[in-house]
Amino acid sequence: MKKNKEFTPYVPADKTMPELTATSIATGIVLSVVFGATNAYLGLRVGMTVSASIPAAVVSMGVIRVIMRRNSILESNIVQTVGSAGESLAAGAIFTLPALFLWAAEGKMEKPGILEITLIALLGGLLGVFFMVPLRNALIVKEHGVLPYPEGTACAEVLLAGEEKSTSASTVFKGMGLAALFKFVVDGVKAVPGEVSIHFKGYAGEIGTQIYPAVMSVGYICGPQICSYMFAGGLLSWMALIPMIVLFGEQLTLYPGTQTIGTMFATGGAGVIWSTYIRYIGAGALAAGGLISLLKSFPLIVRTFRDALKSMGEASKSVKDRTSLDLGMRSVVVSIVLCMVLIWVLPVIPVTFLGGIMIVVFGFFFATVSSRMVGLVGSSNNPVSGMAIATLLMAALILKVTGDSGIYGMQGAIAIGSIICIVSAIAGDASQDLKTGFLLGATPRKQQIGEVIGVIASALAIGGTLYLLDLAWGFGSAELGAPQATLMKMIIEGVMEGNLPWTLVFIGAVIAIVVEILGIPVLPFAIGVYLPVQLNACIMVGGLVRLACEKMKKEESEKRESISNGILFCSGMIAGEGLAGILLAILAVVNLDYLIDFSGILNLSPLVADLGSLLAFGVIIFSLLKVTVFKKCNNK
C-alpha cells in the first residue's frame, strides 16, 4: 500500500489555481441538467445508466481550454464534478419514482407533483453529498493505493492528458450529432422501425434487435463480458421459457393472465407472454440477485463502516492544508439534521417520523457501502438496485407492521426507497469525483460545494423531465418500460397487498441462485431475463464492437486509445439520442409530432422496412467501428 505522505498530486497543496469559478459552475450546471435528463431517458428505456464523469471532463476541456481560452485543470475538474452529479441523481430517481406514476395510471392515487419529485430528489442528493464528507479521509486518502476508484482514476487521466496535448471534445459531439439525427429519423420521421424481430413457425420463441445508438453504446461501455451475461438471460427468457409456457400451458388460464395462454399468444405473440409471466420471473431473479450481491459484500460493508467511523475522529484532529480541507463537520451535521426534518415535516413528502429514522440509518449505512464498493468495482457494478430492494423490503415490512399498509404506506415506502437510492448513487459519484480531485490536487471543499450545486441543478430539472416523458409516452409503455421502477412497484405491492404471482417470482429467484452457484455474475444475467431480448441483442452488438476493438488492436497503447475513443463517441451518442428523445417528447405533448411523421406516406412493406432498419443500424455500427477499430491511432 502506498502511504499518503509519499503521494504528491499533480497540483501541489501550496499552489493555487482557478477552481470554483463562475465559468466552471455555469458549464457544470448545463452538463448536469443535460446528462441528468439524457440518463433519465436511457434508464427508463433499458434499466441502466452510464457514468457521465469522463464525457463531462472532455466537454469541460473543450469549453474551458478551447472556447474560453483558459488553462486550469482544476477548473475543468469542477465542471465534471458538477456535471456528473446529474447522471447519478437521475439514476436514483428513475429507479424508483416512476412507480408513483404507474400507481396513478391504475387509479390508486393521484400523480405525484413536480414539487414532490423535486424535493425527494434534492434532499436525497444533498444527504448523499453530506454523508460522504466524513468518509473522504477514510476512503480516498487513507485507502489510496488500495481502492482504485476506476472511473475517478480514468477521469483524472483524461484531464491530465488534456494538459499534455490538446484534447478535443469533437468525438463526443460527433456522437451526439449522429445519434440525435438517427433518433429523429427513426422515431420522429418514422422512416424505418426501431426494432427488427424474427418469429419461428411452430415455435413460440422470438429473437431480434433494436437499432438505437444509445442502447448499443451501453453495450460498448459495459464491455463484451457483461453484455454476454445479459444476452444469455434474454435468450433463456425468449427462446426457452416463453416456448415452454406456451407449449405446456396452451389450454390453461394461469394467473395473472385472464385468457388461455394459447389465446394470448395467438393475439399478442411472445411479447404478451413476456409481459404477463416472464417479467415476474425476471423480477424474482433481479431481487434475488440484488440481495445476493449485498450479502456477498456484507463483511466488506461492516469493515468499511467501522473504519469510516474510526477515521472521522482522527481526521478532525489533523492539520489541514488546501488539499485536505473539507466542508466543516458542524455545518455538515446541521445540514443533515435540517434535511431529515424537512423530509419528515414537509406534507408533500409522504414520510413519517419512523420513515425519517429509517432514512438516517439506511442512508448513512448505504452511503458508506456505495462509496467503498465503487472504489473496488467501479460505479457500473455498484449494487444500488440491491440496496434499494433491501431498503424497500424493510421499509414496506416495517410500515405494514405499524399499520401503514394502504396506498399511503406504499407511497411512503417508495419515497424512503427513492431517497436511499439517490443517497447511494450520489455518494458513489461523489467518491469517484473526490478521487479524481485527490489525484489532481483539487480542494475537497470546493468539490463538495460543486456536488451540492450539481445536485440542486439536476433536482430542479428531474421533476419536469419525468412529467414530460410520462405525458409523451407513459411509463411502462413500449417506449419507456421503466424496468427498475416496475420491479420496485411489484415488490411493494407484494409485501403490502400480497397480490404477486409468487410462484413466478420464486422461479426467478431460484434461477438467480443457480446462476450464482455456477459462478456467473447474477445481476447482469437477471437484468437480461427481465428485459426484452431485442434490447439485450442491441446491447450485445455494442459489446461485440468493443471485443473487436480489444482483439484487433495489438499494441496496448493503441488498444487504450481506441477504447477511449469509443467510450467518448458512445457517451456522445447516449447524450444525443437522449436529447432528441426529450425534444420528440415535447412535440408529442403539444400534439405536433404528426408534423414530422412520414410513416403513412412512406408505407413500406414489412420486409423493406426491416431491411431499412438493418441498413440504418449498419450505419451506426460502422460509425462506431470507424472511431475505434478502423481509426489510426496517434502513436503510430
N, C-alpha and C positions, 0 to 999 in steps of 0.2 A: 504493500500500500504506500502510495506517495504521501509524504507528510505535507500538510498545508503550507508550512513555513518555507518549503522548498519551491512552492509554486509561485511564479510571477506572472500575472495576467498581461495581456497584450498592451493595455494602457496601465502603467503603474499607478499605485494608490496616491502618489504625491503629484500626479499630473491631472489637470482638469481640462475637459473638453466640453463643447456644447452637447447637451444631452436631452433634457426635458424642455424642449423649445416649442414655440408656437407652431413651427413648421412640422416637427415630429408629431405633436399632438393632433394637429388637423389632418395630416396624412394618415396617421394611425386610426383616427375615428372613421374616416372614409373606408379604409380597408376593413375595419371591424364590422361595420354595417354590411359591406359587400360580402365578405366571407361568411358572416353570420347568416345572411339571407340565402346565399347560394348553398351553404352546407345544410340549412334547414330544408331546402328543396331536395337536396341529394339524400339526406337522411330519411325523409318521408317517402322517398321512392324506393330506396334499396336497404334501409335499415342500418346504414353505416355512414360515418362521416370521415373526413381526412384532415390531417393536420395542416394548418394554414401558416405555420411559422416560416417555413422556407420560402414559399411564394411571396409572403408578405415581406420577408427580408430582401428578396430580389427586387420587388417592386419599389421598396423604400430606397434602395441604392439607385434605381433608375430615376426616382423623383429627386432625391437629395443631391446625388452626385452629378447627374446629367442635366436635369431641368433647373434645379436651384443653384447649381454650381457651388455646392458646399462639400466639405470633405471631413465628416465626423462619423467615425464608425459607431460611436456610442449613440449618436442621434438616430442612425439607421436602426440600431438595436431597439431603441424606444419605439420606433414605428412598428417593428414586428411584434414587440411586446403588446402594444395596444391593439394591433390588428388581429393577432391570433386569439385574443380573448373572445371575439365574436363567434368564431367557429366552435369553441368549447362550450360557451353558453348556449348556443343553438343546439348542440348535441344533447346537452342535458334536458333542454326544454322539449325538443321534438320526440324524445324517447318516452315522454310521459303525458304532457299536457294535451295532446290531441285526443286522449281518452275522454276528456270532458266534452269535446265536440261530438264524439261518437255517441255518448250517452244523450246528448241534446238531440241528435238525429233520431234516436229511438224514442224520444218523447219523455225521457226520465227526468230531465232538468232543462233549464234554460242555458243557452250558450254562455260560456264564461266571457266576461267583459274584457276589453283590451287592458283596462286598468288592473284587473286581477292577474292577467298573464304577465304584464309588465312588472308588477310588484313582486310576484313569485320569482321571476327570473332575476330581478335586480337584487333582492335580498339574499337569494341563494348564491348568486355570483359574488356579492360582497363578502358573505361568510366564507366562501371558498378562498378568496384572497386573504382575508384576515386570519383564518385558521392556518394558512401556510406561513405567515410571518414568523411565528416562533419555531417553526420546523426548519427554516432555511439553514441555520447554523449546523444542525444535526445532519441533515440530508445532503446539502450542497457543499458545505465547507468541510466538515469532518469526514464525510464519506467520499471526498474527491479521490479518484483512483480506484474506488470500489464500485460506486454506482456510475455507470457510463452515461446515463441520460442520452440515448441515441439521437433523438430529434434535436435536443438542445445543443449537443456537440456538433451535429451536422450543420445546424443553423449558424453556429459560430464560425465553422469552416467556410461557409458560403460568404459570410461578411468579411472574413479575413482574406479570402480570395479576391474580393472586390477591392481591397486595399492594394493588393499586389498587381492587379491588372484590371482594366476596365471591364466590368461585368454588366452586360446589358440585360434589361428586362424584356427584350424583344421576343424571346422564346415563349415567355408567359403570355404576352399579348397576342402572339400569333395563334396560340392555342385557344385563347378567349375568342378571337375573331372567327376562327374556323368553326368552333363548336356553337357559337351563337347563330351563325349563318345556317348551320346544319339543323339546329333546333327549329329555327324559323321556317325552313323549307319543309321539314318533316311534320312538325306539329302545328305550324301556323298555316302555311300554304297547303299542307297535307298532300304533297306531290306523291309521296310513297308511304306505305305503312311503317310504323316504328317497330314492328315485330314480325318475324317470319317463323312459322311453325310447320312441322311435318307430322301428319297423322298416319297411322298404320291400319290397313284394312284387317279387321278381325282381331285387332289387338288394341286395348284401351290406352296404351302408353302414348306419350306425346313428347316431342323434342323440338327445339327451335332456339332462336336467339333474338334478343333485342338488338338494336343497331345504334344505340345512343353513345356519343363520345364520353359523357361523364361516367356512365356505367362501366365502359371499357377502361377508362382511366383509373377507376377504383382497383380493377384487377392488376393493372401495371404497377400501381403504387404498393399494393399489398404483396405482390410477388407471386410466382407460379405455385409455390407450395400451398399457401393459404387458399389460393383460388381453386386448386385441385381438390382440397377438402370440401370446399363449398359446392363445387360441381358434383362431387361424389354424393353429397347429401341430396342435391337436386335430382340426380339420376335415380337414387333409391326411391324418392317420392313419386316421380313422374313415370318412371319406367318399370317399377316393381310394385310399390304399394297401391297406386291407383289401379293398375290392371288386376291386382289381387282382389281389391274391394269390389270392382265391377264383376269379376269372374265368380266370386263366391257369394256376393250379395245381390245379384241381378234382380231376383224376385222379392227381395226383402226391403222393408222400410225401417231404417235404423236411425235413431236419434243422433244428431239434431236434424236429420233430413225429414221431410214431410211427405215425400213420394218414394216409390220404389227406386232403388239405385239404378236399375236399368232405364227407367223413365228419365231420371235426372241426367244420366249420361247421354241418352239419345237426344235430349233437348239442349243440353249445355256443354257436352263434351267433357274432356278431362278437367277443364277449368272449374266446373261446378263441383266435381268430386273433391278437387283440391280445396276449394273454399269451404266446403261443408265438413270435410273429415280431416284432410291432411294438415290443415292449419293447426288443429288441436294437437295432433301428433307432434308437429313441429314446435308448438308452444311447450309441450311437455319436455321435449328434448332440449329446448333453449333454457327453460327454467332449471332443469337438472344440470345442464352444462354450466350455467352461471353459478349455481351453488357448489358444484364440484370444484370449479376454479377457485372459489372463495375458500373452501375447506382446505384445498391443497396449499393455499397461501397462508393458512392460519398461523403456523409457527412464525413465519416471517412477519405477519401482521402484529402479533404480540410483541416480538422483539423490537420491531420498529417503533411501536407505540411507547414501549418502556424507555428505549434510548432517546426518543424525542423529548419525553417529559424530563428525563435526567439532564439533557443538554440545555434545556431552556434556562435553568438557573445559572449554569456555567456561562452561557453566552452573555447574560446581563452583567456579569462581573468583569468581563474582559475590556481592555482599552480598544476603542474602535477608531479605525481610520476611515477614509472615504469609502473604500470598497467593503466595509463591514457595517455601514450604517443602515439599519432597518427602520421601519416606522416604529415610533415609541410604543412600548408594551402597554402603557396606561391608555393611550389613545386606541390601541387595538382592542383591549378588553372592553372599554366603554362602547366602542363601535359594535362589538359582538353582542353585548347586552342590549344595546339600542335596537339592533336588527331583530333579536329574539322577541323583544317587547312588541315591536311593530307587527311581527308575524302573528303574535297572539291577539293583539287588540284591534288590528285593522279588520273591519267587518267584511271586506271583500275577499279576504283570505280565509278559507274555511278550516282553520286550525285552532283547536282548543289549547288550553294551558298544558294538558297532558301531551298533546301533539308537539307543542313547543319544547317540552323537556326531551321528547324523543329526537327532535331535530338537533338539539345540543349534543346529546350523547352520540347518536349515529353520525352526525355531521363531522365532529372533530375526529372521531374514530376513522371514518372512511376518507376524510381529507388526508390523514396520516398514511392510510393504506394506499390511496391513489398516488400520493407523492412518491412513496417508496417504490411502488410497482412500476410506474413509468420510468423510474431511474434504472430499473433492471431490464424491462422488456419493451419499453417504448410506449408511447401513447396509444398506438393502434391495438396493442394487446392488453390494455388496461381493462380489467373486468368491471367496468362501470355498470353494465347491464346486470351483472351478477349482484353487485352491491344494491342496485335499485330493486331487484327482485327480492333480495333478503329483507330490505327495508319495508317494501310493500307487504310482504307476508307478515312480518312482525307488527307493522302498523295496523293492518287490517284485522289481525287476530286480537290485538290489544283493544282496538276501538270496538270490535264486536263484543268482546267480553265485558267491556264497561258500558254496554248498552247503545253504542253509536253504530247501529247496523243498517240504517236506512241509506237513502241517497246522500244525505249529508255526511254520513260516515265514509261512504265511498269517495265523495269529493275530498274529504279530509285526508284519506289515505293517499289519494293521487297527489294532493298538494304537498304532503310530507315527503312522498317519494320523489316528486319533482325537485323540491329544494335540495334533498340529499343527492340526487343525481347531478344537479347543477354544481353543488359544492364539490363533488368528487371530480367532475370534469374540469372545473376551473382550477382546483388545487393541482391537478396533474399538469395542466397547461402552464400554470404559474411556476411550478418547479422546473419544467423544461426551460422556460424563459430565464429564470434566475440562474440556471446552469450556464446558459449562453452568456449572460451578463458576467458571471463569475470568471469565465474563461477570457472574456474581452476586457474586464476591468471596469465594469459599469458600477454605478452607485445603486445598491439594492433598494434603498428608499425610493429613489426616482422610478425604478422599475415597478415597484409595488403601487406607486401612485398611478403609473401608466396602466397597470392592470385594472385598477379601480375605474379609470376613465374609459377603458375599453369595455368593461362590464356595463357601465352606465349607458354608453352609446348603443351597444348591441341590445341591451334590455329594452330601451326605448323603441327599438325597431322590430323586435321579435313578435310583439303582440300584433302589430299591423301586418307583418309577414304571414303569420298563421291565419289571421282572419281573411287575408286576401286569397291565400291558397285554398282555404276551406270554401269560400264563396265561389271560387272559379271551378273547382272540381270535386270538392268534398273529400274528407279523409276516409280511408277505406275503399276508395274508388280504384279503378284500373290505373289512373294517372298517379295517384298518391295513396299507396297501400298502407302507409304508416304502420309497418310491421311491428316495431318495438312497442309503440303505444297501444296497438291492438292486443299485444301479448300482456302488457300491464293491466289493461282493462279486463281481460279474461281472468287473470289471477285474482284481482279484487272481487270480481263477481263470483268466482268460485268459492272464495272464503266467505263473503257476505251473504250470498244467496244460495250457494250450493247447487247451481244450475249448470255446471260444466259437465260435458261428457267425459267423466273421469277415466273411463276405460281407455279412450283415445289418448288422453294426457299421460296416463301411466305407460302406455305402449311407447310413446315418445321418450319418456324418462328412462325406460329400460334400454331402448336403442342407444341413448346417450351413455348409459353405464357400460354397455357392451363396447361401444366405440372407445371409451376411456380405458377399459381393460386392454384393448388391442393396442393401446399406445398412440392413438390418433388424437390430435387436438380436438376436443369435443365442441368447443364453441363455434368455430367456422363450419364444421360439419353440420351442427344443429341449425345454424343460420341457413345453410343450403337446403336442409329438409323443409324449413319453414317458408322459404322464398320460392317464387315461380322459377321453373327450370330455365325459361327463356332469359331471365335476368342473370341467373348463375352462369349460363353459357356465355353471355356477353362479357361478364367479369372474367371468365376463363380465357377469352380471346386476349384480353389485356395482359393476363398472366403469361400467355404463350409468347406474346411480343417481348415481354421482359425476359423470358427464358432465352429467346433467340438472341437478345442483346447480350446476355451473360455468356452464352456459348460461342458466339461468333467473334466477339472481341477478345483476342488472345492476351494482349498486354493489360496488366492490372490497371494502369493509369488510363488507358483507353476505355476500359470497362467502366471505371468510376465516372469518367466524363460523360460517357454515353448514357449511363443510367441516370445521372444527374440531369442531363438534358431532357430525358424522357419524363422524369418526375416534374420538372418545371413546365413542360409542354402539357402534361396531363393535368397539373394543377390549374393551368390556364383554361383547359377545356372544361373542367368542372365548374370553374367560375363563370365562363362564358355561357355554358348551357343553363346554369342556374339563373343568371341574369336574364337570359332570353325567356326562360320559363316564367320568371316574375313578370316580365313585360306581357307575355301571352296571357297570364292570369289577369292582369289589369284589363286587357282587351275583352276577355271573357266576362269579367264582372260588369263592365259597362256595355255589354252586348254589341261589341264592334268586331268580334272575332270573325264574323261571317264575311267581312270585307276582304280578308286575305285568304279565305278558304276556297281553293280551286278544285277540291276533290270531285265535286259534281260535274265540273267542266271537263276534267281530265278523264274521268270514268274509265279507269284502267281495268282490264280483266285481272282476276286473281293471280294468274301466272305471271303476267307482265309486271304487276305491282310488286310481287315477291322478288322478281329478278331486279327490278329497280331498287328495292330496299337493299338487296345484297350488293349491288353495284355501289350504292351510296356508302354502305358500310365498308366496302373495299377501299374507297377513297380515304376514309378516316384511318383505317388500318395502315394504308400506305403512308399517310402523312406522319403517323407515329413512327413507323419504320424509318422514314426519311430523316427524322431528327435523332434517331438512336442508332440503328444498325447501319444505315447507309451513309451517315454523316461522317465526314473525315474529321478526325479529332485534331485538336490544336497542337498536340505534341508530336504529330507525325511530320 
